[in-house]
Amino acid sequence: AVVTAFFSASRAGDFAALLRLLDPDVTVRADAAAAPTGRPMAVHGADTVVRYAAAYATIAGDAQPALVGGMVGAVVPSATRPFAVMTFTVVDDRITGIEIQADPGHVRELDVALLT
């Protein structure tokens, strides 16, 4: 429910709702293929994560809920394969961590089951 609410708030641009869903010390990690810099990156803190969420709002619109290696997550599809896979760590109904992977070789190896 928390991850679904995260994507709903992202799609709607409801940054106040995003802040309520994120732990104040949330960390988002992205591999080099997913990061805008082309290098692995980490973003810390709810306020900073919300600013990055604004940049990724259009991608969030295409995300589909999934189990990724048994973890709650989402898949951002492309025409022929997943473009990116996200996993979420949720503690006490707040998101404490998000991992974003887009390296095609790594994404292919992940155990992903779309939730419908």
Secondary structure, 3 states (H helix, E strand, C coil): CHHHHHHHHHHHCCHHHHHHHEEEEEEEEECCCCCCCCCCEEEECHHHHHHHHHHCHHHHCCCEEEEECCEEEEEEECCCCEEEEEEEEEECCEEEEEEEECCHHHHHHCCEEECC
